[in-house]
């Protein structure tokens, strides 16, 4: 592994100021996002569809044409606590290293899955509340000297496809988010006594890793769209693209997507993309009805204007905001377990951008005007159901009930690509 000279200097300084922390498991293995923790305020009040019992709609697969997915997108992350930096007041602040990877697997006309080399990308992240630690009296002599030679988490180039594998990004988690002016806002900063809140430090790190992984997925998707603008793609997770990212992402991706206006970015990037959400932060307005959804059913469709899924660990938010333009979302049961009650087993939420329905504006939509789009909603739903087969080998695991087979195969590849937990823990010990 080749390191920039300045980055190597920073790592050497960090090692002198810290003590090793070789964790038993990765951060992702130690936490699960709690279900239904985000309020349904972001769904809006307008109901776009009325079913027989208001909440649940029956879909007959035999009577519905299904869309066919030609590609599948996923990203993975692995984060470890690398070292701890002792403070003068007796505290010790975690420093994390993460490896993120994103890729797209294609399915040819024979149904064979394959992953082209140009549709997979990875980055390495170094994360710590550096500014907060400096304010606590620990001076990083090399940190500010890195300048533009190193990629920072505030850089617009985090939206770009990496120039080389395992490109390094330095992340200052003192401040929430990745805005270039984030230092101007003192609220929720990790400084002073907050440096002792290990849950906050670790949660912020995981949120930052998730944010940069989402941008990496977007960069891979943009590269895919340049070659396949009309193919349907199933995305593992939400179609995460918040409004405050638009200007920076447009500067980077406009040539890749061949667009001239910022407003065209989501239309080109997210059209014919379907997000499948398996870990449910969003609390629907009637959770009891949603949890009773059975095989062959879906919920009514609602508008979604607010990002709700990528927050960090627990309630420690990192990057959040409104979507750049409106999304549509609904719940369905991907696979149905034999036992009762069904609960969250196999429950998924689908997410599409308005461009997939060729809708320009959503402010005038109501129950009557939305009827013409219901057939496409059903086609998408049945198309997702088709990805249940073949059954996964670990069918007794609750997670398997919500896992499409092609995404499962892609996850296997990506998880084998990211560095193992033990390797990440000792990654820089020899430098």
C-alpha positions, 0 to 999 in steps of 0.5 A, a space after each residue: 500500500 502506497 501512502 502520500 508522504 504527508 498522510 504518512 506523517 499524520 499517521 505516524 503522529 497519531 500513533 505517537 499520540 495514541 494507544 492501540 485498540 484492537 477490537 473484537 468486532 467491527 462497529 457495524 457488528 456491534 449495533 443495529 438501527 432501531 426499527 420505526 424510530 423516525 416519525 412519519 412527519 416526512 411522509 406528508 399528509 396527502 394520501 395518494 391512493 385508497 385501498 379496500 381497507 385504506 392501508 393495504 392493497 392486494 396485488 395479483 402477480 398473475 394479472 400484472 406485468 412485471 418490470 425486469 431488473 437488469 442490474 443491482 447496486 449495493 455498498 458495504 462498509 466495515 469500520 473498526 476502532 483503530 486507536 484511542 487518543 488520551 486526553 489530559 483530563 483522563 479521557 480517551 477518544 476513539 480513532 476509526 478506520 473504515 473501508 467502504 466499497 460499492 458495486 453493480 452486478 449485471 444480469 445478461 439475457 441468459 440470467 447470468 450475473 456478472 460484475 464488470 471491473 469498471 462498476 466497483 469502487 472503494 475508499 479508505 477512511 480515517 475518522 476522528 473528532 480532530 478539531 475537538 481533540 485539538 481544542 482539548 490541548 492535543 496539537 496535531 502538527 501535521 494535520 493542517 499541513 495536509 491541505 489539498 493534497 489529501 481528500 477531505 470529507 468536505 471535498 466535492 470529489 467525494 461524489 466522484 468515482 475514485 481515481 484509484 482503488 482504496 483512495 484515502 479520505 480524512 474525516 473530521 467528525 467534530 462537526 456533523 455533516 460534510 458542509 464546507 462551512 460546518 465549523 461555523 455551527 457549534 450545535 452538536 459539535 464534539 468538543 469539551 465534555 462531549 469528547 467523553 461521550 464515546 457513544 456519540 463519537 462512535 455513532 458520528 463516525 458510523 454515520 459519516 462512513 454511511 454518508 460517504 458510502 452512499 456518495 460512492 454508490 452514487 458515483 458508481 450509479 452515475 458511471 452505470 447510467 452513462 452506459 445504460 440510461 434506460 435499464 432498471 436497477 434495484 438498489 439496496 437501501 434508499 435512493 439517498 440524495 439530499 438537496 444540499 448536495 445537489 450543487 457539489 454533486 452536479 459539478 462532479 457528475 454533470 459530464 458523466 451524466 451528460 446534463 447541463 442543469 442542476 435540476 436534471 441530476 436526479 432525473 438522470 441518476 435515479 430514473 428507473 432505480 428502485 430502492 429496497 429498504 430492509 432496516 426500518 427507521 421510518 415509522 409509518 402512520 399506522 404501523 399495526 396495519 403495515 406489520 400485518 402486510 402479507 404475501 401478495 399485498 402492499 401498502 398504499 403509496 405516500 410521498 416522501 420528502 425527507 431523508 430518514 435512513 442514514 443517520 448514524 448509530 442510534 439517535 446520533 445523527 450526522 447528515 440529514 436533510 430534505 430530498 432534492 425532489 419528491 420520492 414515492 414510497 410504500 411497504 410490501 412483504 418480500 418473503 413471508 415466514 411460516 410463523 405468526 405474527 409476521 412482524 418485521 420478517 420479510 417486510 421491505 419498503 420500496 423507494 422511487 424518484 418521481 422521474 421513474 413515473 415521468 412526473 414533473 411536479 407532485 404538488 397537484 397530485 391527489 387520489 384521482 390524478 394518481 390512479 394512472 400511475 397505480 399500474 406502474 406501482 404494481 409492476 414495480 412491486 411484482 418485479 421486486 417480488 420476482 427476485 425472491 428466487 432462488 431461495 437463499 441457503 440461510 433461510 432460517 435467518 430473519 434477514 434472509 426473508 428480505 434479501 433479493 438473491 442478486 443483491 445477496 450475491 453482490 454482497 458476498 463479493 463486496 464483503 470479500 473485497 473490503 478488508 477484514 476487521 483484524 486486517 483493518 485493526 492492524 492496517 497501519 501498524 507497519 507504516 
